[in-house]
Amino acid sequence: MIVKMKKLTLLCTPARQEQTLDALRDLKVVHVEHVQPPDGHDLEKARNHLAHVQRAQEVLNAQPDADPTGKDPDQLVDTVWELLHREKELKESLQALEHEHERIAPFGEFDPRAFNKLNQSGVVAKLYELPTKDTPEAPDGVAITEISSSKNTIYVLAVAREEFTLPAHEVRIPDQSHSELHRHIEKTKKALEANAAAFQKYAGDKKLVDEIVDKATDEVRYQEVQKGMGAQASIIYLQGFYPVDREDDIATAAAEHGWGYTFEEVGDDEQPPTLLRNPKWVKPIQAVLDVIGVVPGYKELDVSALFLIFLSIFFAFLIGDAGYGLLFIGLTVFGKVKSKGNAAAQPGLNLLLIMSTCCVIFGALTGNYFGIPTDSLPAPLQLLVSDFMTGMQADTGLRDANVSANNIMFICFVIGAVHITIAHTWNFIRKINSFACLSDLGWILSTWGLFFLVLEMVIGVDAIPVPMMPKPVLGGLVGTGAGLILISLLASKAYFGLVTLALDLINNFVDIISYVRLYAVGAASLAIAVAFNEMALGIGFKGLGSIGAALILFLGHGLNIILCAMGILVHGIRLNTLEFSGHAGVEWGGIHYNPFKKKNETLN
């Protein structure tokens, strides 16, 4: 359920601003909306400090764990930054040394000071890079000695009694010899290693730095709220939104601290934040919404319960293996034992437990356990298998893979039609007092007409496991639905919808077909499992071959599980957030409810 919000305007005097903000932050209720863009020296200083400590946090988190040093928090951050600056200087120095080392390497080992002595004695000595093709001739009085060469370049020493210039690239004489540069490079590398060891020394203070970052984050938020307040004469004020059931708490705090305030209903042109409060059984889906970072808009539908139900169904079809489901349940139970007392981890684990249970049920009905043939399963497991889903033929007593595929695709299309119908039924109920509801009624009718068209086109009339609707009735459903949509568009003056109506009907048809991905991904997963099983059986489980067979099974099924997990993210979530949400009118453009409070504090 999306919690109803109201708008708050809170007034106080400048002298009581800090006291007001401290009390408001302790209240943890108001989602603050800035009256003006927050700006100012204190805010900029707080943001710079946050960036400063976050960089220290980033560096230490990359280090292996160590024992705490007991260093003072401020000294700790300063020390880490000194090490960061030292590391930067050393890396820049190393880069310059290696570049210089590489630059003079073709000229071999020599003492740069010898060039100065020659110049002082009246001899001009220079280093050049000459092209191998069209090598220039040496001028009179200039002696050239080749030192080394490559495919395109000749490296030479040129000597003369007078100043000269060759038509080629002159190489600057280095300050240090090749061997001296090498020593400095090694010394710099050792300094970098020592610097890295110093970083590791402070890795035990990660938690302390995390606390510093949290405090810096709170200070930035505080400054943003403070600088974002409005001012009128001798009064300053802030605005925001709050859950309607917390109104008495705000009124009580206002009376205690002497605030002025107004409570207002949310305007049609305002976009309050979205706060979801769902029953306990629905809460696991919040883990998915947090991962993908979406929330429905305040004025949209809360589809959390349907999201959970259908994602669990999609999970079962996409994985399709009871063996994998049992493995997931085991891992989930282990995770719940290990994370006991960690409230943040429970929604995700509960969600995995629900989805894994659905996966076991579906896998049992289809007789799929780690890709083992159904007829090879123990008798008790075969009793759980659905004849309809496995294509059992009454006349022959055999299972037909093609019939099984058609039946499961049929179920997928039914799920799709039901899913889309629920979206429009929900909207129909919401709009029941306006002509707009006719549009959703029209989409319900056209969805079921198109559903039978999908069955005929994808599965085929002869293979459909239900009586086929006569074509006149099918066309009547689609036509009646389109007519109701047309009437609704005209009544609501949504004339642009008239232009796109035909395209929208095609999209509705495509949306129903898209649910076949549940079958396709599940079938691919089964095929991969079977393929690896056959590879392992080909090697055999005798002698040393059993090690290779076991390794193939472990890696093969591990890879298959990873691919299945990707399928859930790509297909399972998509069907909820795109196909279904598009029909339900949910754009997932909501603003997360984020009341003014300290970072690590929980809501009351």
Secondary structure by P-SEA (a helix, b strand, c coil): cbbbbbbbbbbbcccaaaaaaaaaaaacccccccccccccaaaaaaaaaaaaaaaaaaaaaaccccccccccaaaaaaaaaaaaaaaaaaaaaaaaaaaaaaaacccccccaaaaaaaaaaccccbbbbbbccccccccccbbbbbcccccccccbbbbccccccccccccccccccaaaaaaaaaaaaaaaaaaaaaaaaaccaaaaaaaaaaaaaaaaaaaaaaaacccccccccccccccccaaaaaaaaaaaaccccccccccccbbbbbbbbbccccccaaaaaaaaccccccccccaaaaaaaaaaaaaaaaaccaaaaaaaaaaaaaaaaaacccccccaaaaaaaaaaaaaaaaaaaaccccccccccccaaaaaaccccccccccccccccaaaaaaaaaaaaaaaaaaaaaaaaaaaaaaacccaaaaaaaaaaaaaaaaaaaaaaaaccccccccccccaaaaaaaaaaaaaaaaaaaaaacaaaaaaaaaaaaaaaaaaaaacaaaaaaaaaaaaaaaaaaaaaaaaccccaaaaaaaaaaaaaaaaaaaaaaaaaaccaaaaaacaaaaaacccccccccccccccccccc
